[in-house]
Amino acid sequence: MTDRYNNFETVAIHAGNTADPLTGAVVPPIYQVSTYKQDGVGGLRGGYEYSRSANPTRTALEENLAALEGGRRGLAFASGLAAEDCLLRTLLAPGDHVVIPDDAYGGTFRLFAAAVASVAQEAGARLVVDNTFASPYLQQPLALGADVVVHSMTKYMGGHSDVVGGALVVSDETLAEELAYHQNAMGAVAGPFDAWLVLRGIKTLAVRMDRHSENAARVAEMLTRHPKVTRVLYPGLPEHPGHEIAAKQMRSFGGMVSFQVTGGEEAAVAVCDRAKLFTLGESLGGVESLLEHPGRMTHASAAGSPLEVPADLVRLSVGIENADDLLDDLRQALG
Ligand SMILES: Cc1ncc(COP(=O)(O)O)c(C=O)c1O
């Protein structure tokens, strides 16, 4: 399939999604099963022996993930942090150094800060990109030189705030084998229903991301002109420090917008409390708009670290509702 069709939207819908050989079902069924009957000792029917090692629904998703990111191998985990933990155990040895950007996800920072004491030197550096906010529709890090792509599939890949999952995608086959070894050894794999939900979400990833980006651009533009907003952080704005590089390597600028308000922390918290259509909650990337106060919520664990976020910051995950309704809600929440 993917040999013949390389356009993202087509790959997203078809890669890994072969019709069920037994029934002809057009999407992979949920193989809710832990073990597989063998035809004599070692006689595996479809290569499956135990669902921690491999499960057909997860395989469908893993094949899809590899195709989406233009990699050779995709691995699906129980969460984004489980994927990162597997990566950390595979790549790092005592004494290694990890360079981590100051806008990394708070949980990622917590995971690495816990592990840094026990890591050590390695000859070469590997580039790992967390592509959660962009999704492979907006940018494909392997093609840009990255060694590993990480996803919290909980976000845009799933897209409907109904599943927690993680993924690693790599091109290097030796590294893929090492990661698959640790994935199986640690056991934090995506379950069949979770894999199925993400596979289902991915089919609409392209159209969702287009709308997320359009709506976020309108929200960012309105906020830049609002008298109670002191700063808007959105890579689509020309004044954003990452704008030029984002414009070069991303299809559009995604659905995440943050802004700072006059009146400090209490004013930011009040905006969160007053919002009605934007639901106050952690996470991001679902079809419904969310907002949160990172300082007290998602990034609370980064307090006192170089990753600490400003207290007057509000973060929006702009959904795919009608943009006028979203603007109205933000205007009333800002007061
Ligand atoms: C950018 C990013 N990476 C990784 C994670 C961790 O993923 P999960 O919550 O699925 O474990 C998150 C969670 O919010 C995230 O936003």
Ligand as a Chemical Component Dictionary entry (heavy atoms), coordinates in Angstrom:
data_LIG
# 
_chem_comp.id                   LIG 
_chem_comp.type                 NON-POLYMER 
_chem_comp.pdbx_formal_charge   0 
_chem_comp.three_letter_code    LIG 
# 
loop_
_chem_comp_atom.comp_id 
_chem_comp_atom.atom_id 
_chem_comp_atom.alt_atom_id 
_chem_comp_atom.type_symbol 
_chem_comp_atom.charge 
_chem_comp_atom.model_Cartn_x 
_chem_comp_atom.model_Cartn_y 
_chem_comp_atom.model_Cartn_z 
_chem_comp_atom.pdbx_ordinal 
LIG C1 C1 C 0 4.935 16.704 24.689 1  
LIG C2 C2 C 0 4.599 15.530 25.564 2  
LIG N1 N1 N 0 5.416 14.444 25.564 3  
LIG C3 C3 C 0 5.164 13.379 26.351 4  
LIG C4 C4 C 0 4.078 13.341 27.199 5  
LIG C5 C5 C 0 3.830 12.148 28.074 6  
LIG O1 O1 O 0 2.854 11.355 27.495 7  
LIG P1 P1 P 0 1.771 10.472 28.327 8  
LIG O2 O2 O 0 0.983 11.416 29.170 9  
LIG O3 O3 O 0 0.978 9.800  27.255 10 
LIG O4 O4 O 0 2.553 9.508  29.155 11 
LIG C6 C6 C 0 3.199 14.445 27.237 12 
LIG C7 C7 C 0 2.031 14.452 28.143 13 
LIG O5 O5 O 0 1.382 15.448 28.339 14 
LIG C8 C8 C 0 3.462 15.561 26.388 15 
LIG O6 O6 O 0 2.656 16.639 26.371 16 
# 
loop_
_chem_comp_bond.comp_id 
_chem_comp_bond.atom_id_1 
_chem_comp_bond.atom_id_2 
_chem_comp_bond.value_order 
_chem_comp_bond.pdbx_ordinal 
LIG C1 C2 SING 1  
LIG C2 N1 SING 2  
LIG C2 C8 DOUB 3  
LIG N1 C3 DOUB 4  
LIG C3 C4 SING 5  
LIG C4 C5 SING 6  
LIG C4 C6 DOUB 7  
LIG C5 O1 SING 8  
LIG O1 P1 SING 9  
LIG P1 O2 DOUB 10 
LIG P1 O3 SING 11 
LIG P1 O4 SING 12 
LIG C6 C7 SING 13 
LIG C6 C8 SING 14 
LIG C7 O5 DOUB 15 
LIG C8 O6 SING 16 
# 
